[in-house]
Amino acid sequence: MNHFLLHYLRSHLVTVCAILLGLLLISGCAHKPAATIPAAQAVADVANRAADWQLAHMDNFDYVRTFRDHTENPHGWIQGAFFVGLNRWAEHSQNADYLQALVIKGEANKWKLGDKSWHADDQVIGFTYAAVAARKNDLSLIAPTQKVFKEILANRKTHSLEYNSDPTGQGEATCQHRWCWCDALFMAPPVWAAVGKLTGNPAYLNYVDEEYQATIDYLFDKNEHLFYRDGRFFERRSKNDKKIFWSRGNGWVFAGLPLLIEQIPANDPRKQKYENLFKTMAASLRKLQQPNGFWPSSLLDKDEFNVPETSGTGFMTFGLAWGINNGLLSKAEYLPAVNTGWNGLASAVDKTGKLGWVQQVGASPEKILPEDTQLYGVGALLLAASEVSKL
């Protein structure tokens, strides 16, 4: 190097460094929290890999350890939850193949809900129909859903939310014409609200608010700020004598709240109620996340099943990231939980795109294996990706 140039650089080193530091500060690159946010492209790579793997494995579900018959149901909640996540990711990424996959799904299902259309589990697929109908501006796609909802409103049930086994075999419990188990708060309210928004009919949101409040009154623990899965768990305890609050069960509620809140008009006073519930749950859930980024399957008893669980974690990560992006949660306070949550999820997706550590179909915390996967787990991951990539 030219000796004069070398001498100049040495004599002006402090000035040069000051200039470079100033440029970093101006550009925002020196803002420490931003450096910890997962790169949008890295998030997209994981999400696309997982979505592609799942879409390529919709013909044979031999990789599912339990409840394969439920998984095969094209109108059921397992596939329905996956398509909720795929829809969200497709809208965010504007991936033409994913957007078309949603149309193909609706057409294959003839835009109909499940056979037990009165049951929340068989309604969640309608959220995808409503999203496609909104994009296409074609209300005919939700006509079958509207028909079902009108019948429910005309023959409204008012029975107790007490959870008793259903001897007819039509559902798990006799109370399931109403939302007597917390999973239902993901499966049904966003669909009802979305149809109400599209049609301008206030009856749908009125129904949601009344039935949702009944579930809050019955299943929400005012001390822990978490939901019991259903009334059978009020007195049950884990092996370590802890109250049983199921990760995925609370994940269903927590992820369902953003989907519902987005459908409620800004000037509707009821919107604040659901935002407050969301923030209350967020504060409790943030404290229960483990250092590895995952939430334990049994939220208050991390030692009962001390392994990763990705479905609940996906829903929690989605909710927290959404809360930050929509100004309901403090970025400084909640961003670390989102970062570690996403990193945990990403670590559970293998090179082929298969998501592991998904607790199988159930109603409470159970054993999880590293190779366990399920469609709703992928749906949760795609929901999370749609919001984490916005950060």
N, C-alpha and C positions, 0 to 999 in steps of 0.2 A: 504494500500500500504506500502511496505517496506520503513522505514524512511530514510535509506541511499539512496534509489533510488529517493525518493521524493526530498531530499536535492540536489541530483545531477541534476535532471531536472530543479529545480529552479535556481541553480547556472549557468546552461548552457543554460538558456532559450533564451538569445539573439543569441547565436551561432546556436541553433536549428532553430530558426525563420529565420536566415540569410540563412541557408542551404536550407530550404523549399522554401524561396522566390527565391533563385537562380535556384532551380529545375523548378519552375513555369516559370521563365523567359526563361530558356533554352527550355522548352517544348512549349513555345508560349502561354500558358494558360493565362498569364497575359496581353496579348495584348488586350486592351479594345474593339476595334471594333469587334474582332472575337466573343466576348461574346454576341453581339447584333444580330449576324446572325442567322436566324431561323435554328434550327437543321434539318439536311437532312431527318431524319426519320419522324419528325413532318410534314415537307413539303410533304413527300411521303404519309403519312396517309391521309392528306387532299385531295391530288390529286387522290389517288386510290379510296377514298370514292366518290368523285365527278364523276370520270370516270365510276365507277361501277353503280352508280345511273343512269347516262345518258344512258349507254348501256342497262340497264334493262328497260328503258322507251322509246324505239324506235318503239314500235308498236302502241301506242296510244298517241297522243299529246294533249289530252284534258286539260293538265296543262298549255298550252301555251295560253295566253290571246288574242293575235291577230295573223293574218296571218298563221292560221293553215295549209291552203292549201299549202302555200309556204314551211312550215316546213316539210310537208309530202313528198316533192319532193326528191327522193333519189339521184338525180344528182345535186340538187340545191346548192346555196351558203350557206344556213343555215346549212345543214348537212355537206357540204364541209368544212366549217370553223371548225366545231367540229372535223372532222377527221384530219385536219391539226394539231390541238393541240394534239389529241390522238396519232398520229404518232410520234410527237416529244417526248411525254412522254413515249411511248412504246419503242422507241429507247434508251432513257436515262435509263429507269428502266429495260429494257430487260424482260418485263413482257410477257410471252408466250401467255397468253390469249389476251392481247391487240394487239400484233403483228398478231395473227391469225384473230382478228376482222377486221383488215385492209384488209387482204386477202379476207375474206368473203365478205366485202363491195365491193371490186373491182370485184369479181366474180359475185355477185348479179347484179351489174351494167353493166356487160359484158365489163368492162373497157372503157365505153363510157362516153363522156361529156354530158351535158344537151342538151335538144332539141334545144335551142337557142345557139348553140355552138359558134357562133360569139360573143356572149355576155360574158363579163368578169365574171359575176356572175355564168355562167354555165361552166366556165373553172376551177374554184378553186379545184374542186374534182380531177382534173388531177394531182395535187401536190401529193396526196396520191398514185395515180397509179405510178407516177415516183419514189417515195420513195420505194414502194414495188418492182418495176422493178429493181432498183439499188441493193436492198438486194438479190434478186433472180437471178440477172444477166440475166434478161429475157426481152429483148427489145420488144417482142411481146405485152407486157402488155401496152405499150404506143403507139402502132401502130395506134389505132383509134384517139388518140390525135394528133399524127403527121399528120394524114390525114387532120384533121380539120385545123391545123396550116398552112399546105401547101396551102390549099384553100384560107385562109385569106391572105397569102402572095401574092398569084397569083391574088387576087382581092382586093388589098389594098385600104382602104378608106382614103380620104384626106380632108373630110369635116370639117367644123368648130366645135369647142368644145362647142359652144353655146348651152345651155340647153333649148330645146323647147319640149313641150309635144308631145308624139308620138300618132297620131290619129289612127294608125293601131293596137295599143294595144300590139305590139311585145316587147315593153320595156317602161320604164318610159319616155324616151326622144329619139328624133330622132338622137342624137349624139352618142348613146351608142355602135355603131360599133367601136368607139374609146374610150379611157379612159378619158371621160369627167366628171367623178365624182370621188372623191378621194378614195372611197371604192375600186374602180377597181384596185388600185395600190397594194392591198393585193391579190385580186382575181386572177389576170392574170400574172403579170411579173415574180413572182417566178416559176410559172408553165412553162412558155416559157423558162426561163433560165435553169431550171432543165432538160427539154427535150433537150435543146441545149447541155448541159454538157454531157448527156448520149449518144447522137448521134454524138457529135463532129461537129455538123453543126453550123457554126457561124451566119447563117442567123437569127436564133431565137433570139440570144442576140442582134444582130444589130437592129432588130425590136423593142425589148424591150427598148433599149437605145433611139432610135428616138422617140418612142411614149411616153415614160416616160418623156423625156425632154419637149415635147409639153405640157404635163399635168403640169409640174412644172411651165413652162412659163405662163400658163393660171390661175392656181388655187393657187399658193403659194404666200402668203402675205410676202413681203420682209421686212416689219417692224415688224410684230408679229412673223414671222418665223413659221407660221402654215398654214395649207391648208383649204381653203374654201371647203365645201362639193361639191358644183357645182356653176356654174355661177349665179344662182338665188340669191345667198347669198352675192354677192359683196356689195350691198347697203342695205341689210336688217340689222335691229338692234334688240337686245333683248328688253325686257320690260324696262330694265334699261339703254337703249340707248348704249349698247355695241356691238361691232362687234360679229357676231355669228360664232364661231369656235366650231364645234361639237366634243365632247370628243371621241366618238367611231369612227367618221370619221377620225380624226387625229390618233387614235389608229390603225385603219386599215393600214394607211400609215407607221406609226412608227414600227409596228410589221412586216409589209411586207418587210421592208428594210433589216433586218437581213436574212430573208429567201432568198431574192434576192442576197445580198452580198455574202452569202456562196456559191452560184452557179457560181460566176464570178471568173475566173482564177486569181491567185495572181499577175501574170505579166501583166494583162490587165489594161491599164491606166485608163479605165473608172471606175474601182473599187473605186478609190479614190474619185470620184465625189459623189458616193452614201454614202461612209463613211462620207464625209463632210456634206452632207445633214442630215444624221443620227445624227451627233454630234450637228449640228445647232438646229435641232428639240429638241434634248435631253435637251439642255440648256434652251430652252423656257418652255418645259413641266415641268422640275424640279421645276421651280418657281411657277407653277400653282397648284401643289398638295396641298390638304388641310391637316390640322394637323391630321385628322382621317385616313389619308392614301389614301383616294379616290381622284380622279380627278372629278371636277364638270362636269355635263353633258354639260353645256355651259361653255367652258373653261375660258372665260373672264368675265363671270357673275355668280359667285358662288351662288348668292342669288336667281337666277331665279328658280332653282329646287334644293333647299338646302337639298338634301338627298343623300345617297350613290349611286354609279352607278358602277357596277362591270365589265361590258364588256370593256369599255374604260380603266378602271383601270388595268384590266388583261393584256391588250395589252401594256400599258405603262410600267408596272412592268416587263414584259418579255423583252421589248426593253432595259430598263435601266440595268437590270441584265446581259443581253447578252453583252451590251457594256462594262461593267466591266470585264466580263469573257474573252472578246476578246481584251482587252487592248485599247479600243477606248475611254473609260470614266474613270475618276479618281475614284478609290474606295473610297477614303476619302471624295470626294465631293458628290458622288451619292449613296453610300451604305445606308445612312439614308432614302432616298426616296424609295429604294427597300424594306428595312425592313418594313417601315410603310405601303407601298403598299401591300406587301404580308400579313401582319397582318390584314389589312382591308379585303382583299379577303378571308382569312381563317375564319374570323368572320362571313362572309356571307354564309358559307356552314353549313347547319344544320347537326344534328346527323345522318340523313339518307343518306346524301351526296348531297342533293338538294342545288344548288346555287341560292341565291336570289338576289334581287336588280339589275336585268338585264333589262336595257331599252329595250322595245320591238322593233320590226322592224319599222324603220322610216328613215328619212333623216335629222333630226335636233333634238336638245334637246327637250325632252318631259317628261311628268309626269312618275314617276317610283314608283312601289309599292313593299313592302318588299317581297311579294311572287312571284314577276315576275321572270321568268327564261327563258332561251333560249339556244339552242345548241351552238351557237357561243360564248356565255358567258362562257360556260364550256370549249370550245376550247381555249379561251383566258387564262383561269385559268391554264389549263394544259401546255400551252406554258410558262407561268410564272413559274410554278413549275419546269419545265425542266431546267431552268437557275438558279433560286433561290437556288435549291438544290445543284448546283455546287459550290456555294460560300463557 
